[in-house]
């Protein structure tokens, strides 16, 4: 029943409206920067960068899915802020972004994180043995909240202990019709539900932090509230509203952003 909407979501005309891919070269590795290339299906690798904390085996690792138009290398200049809250930062690109291979696909946002999790977990266990480094905090920003929603709902991911949504969305129908202005008889709230973030968010069973700017006009703060409401009531959750922040300047409010993030990460 969901096959027609799957095909529609991956139609090149839809994909061209949704994605703003940027390509980037593979950077040179250093002591604190590792290049990641994770095969998620035969012939398709997702690229990423692991920005290592000074004590990489003593802190958890954040699996981070970035926003639209961004690439993993964009985080080189700000990774120290995440290190300060006590994590290694592993930023992954979508298909056809950065140095990832494969074709752009909306449903791949929901499906690729599963094999990526398993293979990255094995890689981390081999490269950085120790309990802390293979304790994962899952984070999705903006479009990356689709990846975080699907992986966060996945039951066979015991290494993921907490979730963070930043400037994320819950209602995928709203994203498609309002932000990307896609109108078609095939796309309704009912048909898109199997691929909508809110469907996955209702299944999340791990502590969750939501951070959103009150002046975000791209993904309005009501979407952040919907994420909070979708997370089951028995799950520890917190919604941080940053008063003057918009979608793309939210990191400028460092105290309002990183203090609750640090508190959330350090809580046992």
VMD Tcl script that draws the C-alpha trace (Angstrom):
set ca {
  {0.00 0.00 0.00}
  {2.89 2.39 0.70}
  {4.73 1.60 -2.55}
  {3.08 4.39 -4.63}
  {4.01 7.07 -2.08}
  {7.51 5.60 -1.78}
  {7.96 6.00 -5.53}
  {6.49 9.48 -5.37}
  {8.85 10.60 -2.57}
  {11.83 9.35 -4.59}
  {10.66 10.79 -7.91}
  {13.43 13.05 -9.33}
  {11.01 15.98 -9.54}
  {10.24 15.70 -5.82}
  {13.84 15.00 -4.85}
  {15.01 18.12 -6.71}
  {12.75 20.24 -4.51}
  {13.63 18.60 -1.23}
  {17.41 18.30 -1.35}
  {20.14 20.91 -1.67}
  {23.23 18.71 -1.99}
  {26.79 19.95 -1.78}
  {29.77 17.86 -2.76}
  {33.07 18.06 -0.92}
  {36.48 16.47 -1.13}
  {37.63 13.81 1.30}
  {39.68 15.66 3.93}
  {43.04 14.53 5.17}
  {42.96 12.66 8.45}
  {44.69 13.97 11.54}
  {44.98 12.98 15.18}
  {41.53 14.37 15.95}
  {39.81 13.92 12.57}
  {38.91 10.52 11.15}
  {37.31 9.97 7.76}
  {34.31 7.63 7.81}
  {33.02 5.65 4.84}
  {30.18 3.33 5.79}
  {28.53 1.02 3.25}
  {24.76 1.07 3.77}
  {23.90 -1.07 0.78}
  {25.86 -2.67 -2.02}
  {27.63 0.09 -3.92}
  {26.43 2.91 -1.64}
  {28.67 4.47 1.00}
  {27.79 7.30 3.35}
  {30.70 9.58 4.10}
  {31.24 11.25 7.40}
  {33.79 12.75 9.74}
  {34.56 11.75 13.29}
  {35.81 14.73 15.27}
  {37.52 13.17 18.27}
  {37.46 14.51 21.79}
  {40.86 14.80 23.49}
  {39.92 11.70 25.51}
  {37.97 9.75 22.89}
  {37.55 6.53 24.85}
  {36.29 8.30 27.97}
  {33.28 10.10 26.48}
  {30.21 8.96 24.52}
  {29.98 9.48 20.77}
  {27.31 11.64 19.17}
  {25.97 10.31 15.86}
  {24.91 13.54 14.18}
  {22.77 13.94 11.05}
  {23.04 17.50 9.74}
  {20.63 19.83 8.01}
  {19.85 20.39 4.35}
  {22.56 22.11 2.33}
  {25.19 21.20 4.93}
  {28.04 18.71 4.81}
  {30.00 16.96 7.54}
  {33.08 19.11 6.97}
  {31.08 22.23 7.90}
  {31.35 21.10 11.51}
  {35.14 21.28 11.65}
  {34.99 24.85 12.92}
  {32.42 24.20 15.64}
  {33.22 20.65 16.77}
  {35.09 22.04 19.80}
  {31.75 23.27 21.20}
  {30.45 19.72 21.15}
  {33.69 18.43 22.63}
  {33.22 20.83 25.53}
  {29.90 19.21 26.45}
  {31.65 15.86 26.51}
  {31.25 13.89 23.27}
  {33.08 12.68 20.22}
  {31.20 14.11 17.23}
  {30.50 11.83 14.25}
  {28.74 13.81 11.50}
  {27.31 11.84 8.57}
  {26.29 13.08 5.14}
  {23.22 11.96 3.22}
  {23.52 10.18 -0.10}
  {25.11 12.40 -2.77}
  {26.21 14.96 -0.16}
  {29.85 15.56 0.75}
  {31.74 12.51 -0.47}
  {28.85 10.05 -0.06}
  {27.88 7.97 -3.06}
  {24.41 6.93 -4.21}
  {21.45 8.83 -5.57}
  {19.34 11.32 -3.64}
  {16.38 9.62 -2.02}
  {13.94 10.73 0.66}
  {13.19 7.22 1.87}
  {16.94 6.59 2.18}
  {16.94 9.20 4.96}
  {14.82 6.75 6.93}
  {16.47 3.50 5.88}
  {20.21 4.20 5.65}
  {20.68 5.00 9.36}
  {19.95 1.39 10.36}
  {22.87 -0.32 8.58}
  {25.00 2.74 9.28}
  {24.42 2.33 13.01}
  {25.43 -1.33 13.02}
  {28.57 -0.87 10.95}
  {29.67 2.29 12.72}
  {29.20 0.61 16.07}
  {31.47 -2.25 14.98}
  {34.05 0.22 13.64}
  {34.08 2.22 16.87}
  {34.38 -0.96 18.93}
  {37.44 -1.95 16.89}
  {39.10 1.48 16.71}
  {38.27 2.86 20.17}
  {37.60 -0.06 22.51}
  {35.94 0.96 25.71}
  {32.38 1.31 26.91}
  {32.12 5.10 26.72}
  {33.11 5.60 23.05}
  {30.51 3.07 21.90}
  {27.75 4.67 23.95}
  {25.91 6.70 21.34}
  {23.84 9.87 21.60}
  {21.77 10.30 18.46}
  {21.17 13.81 17.15}
  {19.30 15.13 14.12}
  {19.20 18.73 12.95}
  {16.51 19.98 10.56}
  {16.27 17.48 7.65}
  {18.53 15.18 9.68}
  {15.70 14.79 12.17}
  {14.19 12.27 9.72}
  {17.28 10.08 10.16}
  {17.21 10.52 13.93}
  {13.49 9.71 14.12}
  {13.80 6.47 12.16}
  {16.92 5.28 13.96}
  {15.59 6.45 17.32}
  {12.52 4.23 16.85}
  {14.65 1.23 15.85}
  {14.49 -1.33 18.65}
  {17.77 -3.14 17.91}
  {20.09 -0.23 18.78}
  {21.08 -0.74 22.42}
  {24.18 1.46 22.10}
  {21.97 4.51 21.54}
  {21.12 5.80 24.99}
  {19.68 9.29 24.27}
  {18.24 11.39 21.43}
  {18.47 15.07 20.55}
  {16.36 16.92 17.97}
  {17.48 20.40 16.95}
  {15.27 22.54 14.68}
  {13.57 19.31 13.69}
  {10.16 18.44 12.32}
  {7.45 15.96 13.16}
  {4.82 16.36 10.44}
  {6.40 15.35 7.13}
  {3.22 16.22 5.24}
  {3.60 19.82 6.43}
  {7.26 19.86 5.40}
  {6.47 18.64 1.90}
  {3.44 20.82 1.23}
  {4.36 24.03 3.05}
  {8.15 24.29 2.87}
  {8.81 22.48 -0.41}
  {5.42 23.40 -1.94}
  {4.76 19.92 -3.28}
  {1.09 19.47 -4.13}
  {-0.15 16.23 -5.65}
  {-3.14 13.88 -5.20}
  {-0.70 11.15 -4.14}
  {0.44 13.07 -1.08}
  {-1.97 13.28 1.83}
  {-1.48 13.08 5.61}
  {-2.67 9.46 5.43}
  {-0.53 8.25 2.52}
  {2.65 9.84 3.84}
  {2.16 8.62 7.43}
  {4.40 5.50 7.07}
  {7.26 7.83 6.10}
  {6.44 10.70 8.45}
  {8.69 11.58 11.37}
  {5.77 11.62 13.79}
  {5.09 7.93 13.16}
  {8.61 7.05 14.27}
  {8.69 9.56 17.12}
  {5.72 7.85 18.77}
  {7.87 4.70 19.09}
  {10.89 6.33 20.75}
  {11.67 4.89 24.17}
  {14.86 6.74 25.10}
  {15.39 10.07 26.90}
  {14.93 12.89 24.40}
  {15.94 16.55 24.25}
  {14.32 18.93 21.77}
  {15.97 22.30 21.01}
  {14.22 24.83 18.76}
  {14.37 28.52 17.97}
  {11.19 30.50 18.61}
  {11.77 32.61 15.48}
  {12.39 29.68 13.15}
  {10.34 30.38 10.01}
  {11.73 27.42 8.02}
  {10.63 24.75 10.48}
  {8.38 26.61 12.94}
  {8.64 25.92 16.65}
  {5.23 24.24 16.54}
  {7.00 21.32 14.86}
  {9.35 21.08 17.84}
  {6.32 21.04 20.12}
  {4.82 18.24 18.02}
  {8.02 16.20 18.46}
  {7.74 16.69 22.22}
  {4.07 15.67 22.17}
  {4.78 12.57 20.06}
  {7.43 11.21 22.40}
  {5.54 8.84 24.76}
  {4.66 10.30 28.16}
  {6.59 7.59 30.01}
  {9.86 8.67 28.35}
  {12.01 11.40 29.99}
  {11.87 14.41 27.68}
  {12.63 18.12 27.69}
  {11.79 20.93 25.27}
  {14.22 23.88 25.16}
  {12.85 26.95 23.38}
  {15.50 29.54 22.44}
  {13.70 32.88 22.43}
  {15.30 34.86 19.60}
  {16.87 32.07 17.56}
  {15.96 31.35 13.94}
  {16.66 28.21 11.95}
  {20.21 29.00 10.91}
  {21.54 31.20 13.72}
  {20.60 28.96 16.63}
  {24.22 28.10 17.48}
  {24.90 31.77 18.10}
  {22.94 31.39 21.33}
  {25.68 29.28 22.82}
  {24.64 29.34 26.47}
  {20.99 28.64 25.74}
  {21.96 25.82 23.39}
  {24.95 24.09 24.94}
  {24.12 24.35 28.65}
  {20.97 22.19 28.40}
  {22.76 19.90 25.93}
  {25.62 19.38 28.37}
  {23.21 18.80 31.24}
  {21.31 16.24 29.15}
  {24.47 14.40 28.08}
  {25.92 14.22 31.58}
  {22.77 12.99 33.25}
  {22.91 9.27 33.96}
}
mol new
graphics top color blue
foreach p $ca { graphics top sphere $p radius 0.5 }
foreach p [lrange $ca 0 end-1] q [lrange $ca 1 end] { graphics top cylinder $p $q radius 0.2 }
display resetview
